[in-house]
Amino acid sequence: MAHKTLAITGATSGIGRATVQELADDFDEIILLARNEVKAEILKKELKEMNRALKVKVIECNLASLISVEKAALHTQENYEKIDCLINNAGVVSLSRQETADGHELMMGTNYLGHYLLTHYLMPILMKSEAPQIVIVSSNAYGFTTLKSDYFKGKGNVMNLYGRSKLAVLYFMQELHEQFSDQGVRVTAVHPGAVSTNLGRTKQNEKFGNLVYGALRPFFLSPAEGAESTVLAVRNKERYDGMYMHAGKEIRLKPHGRSYYARKRLIKDTIHELYLDEFMEH
């Protein structure tokens, strides 16, 4: 059988951690694209204890820094002839307005722009796989808002800003499917459900964050339950191709979630914002 390689962001905690633990026997090699290399090295050791034949590589990748993303992608390109599956899993929720190193609103910059650029640079080696796949973790929070005119640096309340970033990744999934499905790339977006993780809690907002999480905890899924949709998508790429899915069932997108014109405007603006020449390098 062909050597199978998975690359994943945000695998050191929460849904991402549960995802790679579940998929440890499905791949020959896993690339952990991680902001925190110390946590990633600990996870690497755990994964190798689960499957001694598994190769695990840690590559520093801070999605809130476009320079870091570019370095991580180019390092991956240089060291891997191909990857078979890319899981854009990492996500951030900020309970106060923050910016990335590049001046973008933190959630849009991390959840969407960082992943867009990473995917752009990894597409050439992804296309070398016999069965290339991209899985994007989104959220039903997309339904809270539409894209506003200044969506990369714009202001708004926390839920609108978060929802905007998750709407953007849904449009990204649809564009990838439209442009690359005939070349064999299988793309799925998943809604993990409300998962109890540390997303959003920082030293600055710890008291408020704990209050919010304490109130919502009875409704949360475990990280393992939240990872179910991603794992299903990876193992059933043809079945869920082009879908927005949760727990094996397709989620019907709201009209604004499948707007052709909003999607095309976003992609055009993204290419311009990131100083790229085209949609995805290939």
C-alpha positions as CSV (number, residue, x, y, z in Angstrom):
1,M,0.0,0.0,0.0
2,A,1.1,3.6,-0.7
3,H,2.6,5.6,2.2
4,K,-0.2,7.9,3.5
5,T,0.6,11.2,5.1
6,L,-1.7,13.5,7.1
7,A,-1.0,17.2,7.9
8,I,-3.2,18.8,10.6
9,T,-3.3,22.2,12.4
10,G,-4.3,22.7,16.0
11,A,-3.7,19.1,17.1
12,T,-2.2,19.7,20.5
13,S,-5.5,20.1,22.4
14,G,-9.3,19.6,22.1
15,I,-10.8,18.3,18.9
16,G,-7.5,18.2,17.0
17,R,-5.9,16.1,19.7
18,A,-8.8,13.7,19.7
19,T,-8.8,13.6,15.9
20,V,-5.1,12.5,15.5
21,Q,-5.4,10.0,18.3
22,E,-8.3,8.4,16.5
23,L,-6.5,8.5,13.1
24,A,-3.2,7.3,14.4
25,D,-3.7,3.9,12.7
26,D,-5.1,5.3,9.4
27,F,-1.9,7.0,8.3
28,D,1.8,6.1,8.0
29,E,2.9,9.6,8.9
30,I,1.4,12.6,10.6
31,I,2.6,16.2,10.3
32,L,1.7,18.3,13.4
33,L,1.5,21.9,12.2
34,A,1.6,23.5,15.7
35,R,2.0,26.9,17.3
36,N,3.2,25.3,20.6
37,E,6.1,23.0,19.7
38,V,6.5,21.7,23.3
39,K,2.9,20.5,23.4
40,A,3.3,19.0,19.9
41,E,6.4,17.1,21.0
42,I,4.5,15.6,23.9
43,L,1.6,14.6,21.6
44,K,4.2,13.1,19.2
45,K,5.5,10.9,21.9
46,E,1.9,9.8,22.8
47,L,1.0,9.0,19.2
48,K,4.2,6.9,18.7
49,E,3.3,5.0,21.9
50,M,-0.1,4.2,20.3
51,N,1.4,3.1,17.0
52,R,5.1,2.4,17.1
53,A,5.3,2.3,13.2
54,L,3.8,5.8,12.9
55,K,6.1,8.6,11.8
56,V,5.3,12.0,13.4
57,K,6.9,15.3,12.4
58,V,6.4,18.6,14.3
59,I,6.5,21.8,12.3
60,E,6.1,25.2,14.0
61,C,3.1,27.0,12.5
62,N,1.4,30.0,14.0
63,L,-1.7,30.7,12.0
64,A,-1.9,34.2,13.4
65,S,1.4,35.1,11.6
66,L,1.5,34.9,7.8
67,I,5.3,34.7,7.8
68,S,5.1,31.7,10.1
69,V,2.5,30.0,7.9
70,E,4.6,30.6,4.8
71,K,7.7,29.2,6.5
72,A,5.8,26.1,7.7
73,A,4.3,25.4,4.3
74,L,7.6,25.8,2.5
75,H,9.4,23.6,5.0
76,T,6.7,21.0,4.4
77,Q,7.0,21.3,0.6
78,E,10.8,20.9,0.8
79,N,10.6,17.8,3.0
80,Y,7.6,15.9,1.6
81,E,7.0,14.7,-1.9
82,K,3.2,14.5,-1.2
83,I,0.6,14.7,1.5
84,D,-2.7,12.8,1.2
85,C,-4.9,14.7,3.6
86,L,-4.9,18.2,5.1
87,I,-7.1,18.9,8.1
88,N,-7.6,22.6,8.7
89,N,-8.6,22.1,12.3
90,A,-7.1,24.9,14.4
91,G,-9.5,27.6,15.6
92,V,-9.5,30.5,18.0
93,V,-12.3,32.3,19.8
94,S,-11.4,35.6,21.3
95,L,-13.7,37.1,23.9
96,S,-12.2,40.5,23.3
97,R,-11.1,42.1,20.0
98,Q,-7.5,41.3,19.1
99,E,-5.3,41.5,16.0
100,T,-2.9,39.1,14.4
101,A,0.8,40.0,13.8
102,D,-0.3,41.2,10.3
103,G,-3.0,43.6,11.6
104,H,-6.0,41.4,10.8
105,E,-8.9,40.7,13.2
106,L,-7.6,37.7,15.2
107,M,-10.4,35.2,14.4
108,M,-10.6,36.0,10.7
109,G,-6.8,36.1,10.5
110,T,-6.3,32.8,12.2
111,N,-9.4,30.7,11.3
112,Y,-9.6,31.8,7.7
113,L,-6.6,33.7,6.3
114,G,-3.9,31.6,8.0
115,H,-5.5,28.4,6.8
116,Y,-6.1,29.8,3.3
117,L,-2.4,30.6,2.9
118,L,-1.3,27.3,4.3
119,T,-3.6,25.4,1.9
120,H,-2.4,27.6,-1.0
121,Y,1.2,26.6,-0.5
122,L,0.5,22.9,0.3
123,M,-1.8,22.4,-2.7
124,P,1.1,21.4,-5.1
125,I,2.2,18.4,-2.9
126,L,-1.4,17.6,-2.0
127,M,-2.2,17.3,-5.7
128,K,0.5,14.6,-6.0
129,S,-1.5,12.2,-3.9
130,E,-3.6,9.6,-5.6
131,A,-6.5,10.6,-3.5
132,P,-6.1,14.1,-2.1
133,Q,-8.4,15.4,0.6
134,I,-9.0,18.5,2.5
135,V,-11.2,18.7,5.7
136,I,-12.1,22.1,7.1
137,V,-13.5,22.5,10.6
138,S,-16.2,25.2,10.5
139,S,-19.1,25.9,12.8
140,N,-22.8,26.6,12.8
141,A,-21.8,30.0,14.2
142,Y,-21.6,31.0,10.5
143,G,-25.4,31.6,10.7
144,F,-25.0,34.5,13.2
145,T,-23.8,36.9,10.5
146,T,-23.0,37.8,6.9
147,L,-19.7,39.1,5.7
148,K,-19.4,42.8,6.1
149,S,-17.4,45.1,3.8
150,D,-14.3,45.3,6.0
151,Y,-14.2,41.7,7.0
152,F,-10.4,41.2,7.5
153,K,-10.0,44.1,9.9
154,G,-13.6,44.9,10.8
155,K,-15.2,45.3,14.2
156,G,-18.2,43.7,15.8
157,N,-19.3,41.6,18.8
158,V,-17.5,38.4,19.6
159,M,-20.1,36.0,18.1
160,N,-20.4,38.0,14.9
161,L,-16.6,38.1,14.4
162,Y,-16.3,34.4,15.1
163,G,-19.3,33.6,12.9
164,R,-17.7,35.7,10.1
165,S,-14.5,33.6,10.2
166,K,-16.5,30.4,10.1
167,L,-18.6,31.6,7.2
168,A,-15.4,32.5,5.3
169,V,-14.0,28.9,5.7
170,L,-17.4,27.5,4.5
171,Y,-17.0,29.7,1.3
172,F,-13.4,28.4,1.1
173,M,-14.6,24.8,1.1
174,Q,-17.1,25.5,-1.6
175,E,-14.6,27.3,-3.8
176,L,-12.1,24.4,-3.4
177,H,-14.8,21.9,-4.3
178,E,-15.8,23.9,-7.3
179,Q,-12.3,24.4,-8.7
180,F,-10.6,21.1,-7.8
181,S,-13.2,18.4,-7.6
182,D,-12.7,17.4,-11.3
183,Q,-9.0,17.0,-10.5
184,G,-9.8,14.5,-7.8
185,V,-9.6,16.6,-4.7
186,R,-12.2,15.7,-2.1
187,V,-13.2,18.5,0.2
188,T,-15.5,18.5,3.2
189,A,-16.4,21.1,5.9
190,V,-17.6,19.8,9.3
191,H,-19.5,21.3,12.2
192,P,-18.0,19.6,15.3
193,G,-20.8,20.7,17.7
194,A,-20.3,22.7,20.9
195,V,-17.1,21.2,22.3
196,S,-15.6,21.8,25.7
197,T,-12.1,23.1,25.0
198,N,-9.9,26.0,26.1
199,L,-10.9,28.1,23.0
200,G,-11.3,31.7,24.0
201,R,-10.0,31.6,27.5
202,T,-6.9,33.7,28.1
203,K,-5.1,35.1,31.1
204,Q,-6.7,38.5,30.3
205,N,-10.3,37.2,30.4
206,E,-10.0,34.1,32.6
207,K,-12.7,35.2,35.1
208,F,-15.2,36.0,32.3
209,G,-14.2,33.0,30.3
210,N,-14.7,30.6,33.2
211,L,-18.1,32.1,33.8
212,V,-19.2,31.6,30.2
213,Y,-17.8,28.1,30.1
214,G,-19.3,27.2,33.5
215,A,-22.8,28.2,32.2
216,L,-22.5,26.3,29.0
217,R,-20.7,23.2,30.2
218,P,-23.8,21.0,30.5
219,F,-24.4,21.4,26.7
220,F,-20.8,20.7,25.6
221,L,-19.6,17.5,23.8
222,S,-16.3,15.9,24.7
223,P,-13.4,16.5,22.4
224,A,-13.7,12.9,21.2
225,E,-17.3,13.4,20.3
226,G,-16.4,16.7,18.6
227,A,-13.8,14.9,16.5
228,E,-16.3,12.4,15.2
229,S,-17.3,14.4,12.2
230,T,-13.8,15.1,11.1
231,V,-12.8,11.4,11.4
232,L,-15.9,10.3,9.5
233,A,-15.0,12.8,6.7
234,V,-11.5,11.5,6.5
235,R,-12.6,7.8,6.3
236,N,-15.5,8.5,3.8
237,K,-14.1,11.2,1.5
238,E,-16.3,10.3,-1.5
239,R,-19.5,10.1,0.5
240,Y,-19.0,13.6,2.1
241,D,-17.3,15.3,-0.8
242,G,-18.5,18.9,-1.2
243,M,-20.7,18.7,1.9
244,Y,-21.0,20.6,5.1
245,M,-21.5,17.8,7.6
246,H,-22.1,16.9,11.2
247,A,-22.0,13.4,12.7
248,G,-22.5,11.8,9.3
249,K,-25.4,14.0,8.2
250,E,-25.3,16.8,5.7
251,I,-26.2,20.2,7.1
252,R,-28.3,22.3,4.7
253,L,-26.6,25.7,4.5
254,K,-28.7,28.9,5.0
255,P,-29.0,31.0,1.8
256,H,-26.2,33.4,2.8
257,G,-24.0,30.4,3.5
258,R,-24.1,29.4,-0.1
259,S,-24.1,32.8,-1.7
260,Y,-22.2,32.6,-5.0
261,Y,-21.5,36.3,-5.2
262,A,-20.4,36.7,-1.5
263,R,-18.1,33.7,-2.0
264,K,-16.5,35.0,-5.2
265,R,-16.0,38.5,-3.7
266,L,-14.3,36.9,-0.6
267,I,-11.9,34.8,-2.7
268,K,-11.0,37.8,-4.9
269,D,-10.4,40.0,-1.8
270,T,-8.4,37.3,-0.1
271,I,-6.1,36.8,-3.1
272,H,-5.5,40.6,-3.1
273,E,-5.1,40.8,0.7
274,L,-2.4,38.0,0.7
275,Y,-0.6,39.3,-2.4
276,L,-1.2,36.1,-4.4
277,D,-1.6,35.7,-8.1
278,E,-4.2,33.0,-8.3
279,F,-6.6,30.8,-6.3
280,M,-4.3,28.1,-4.9
281,E,-0.8,27.3,-6.2
282,H,-0.8,24.2,-8.3
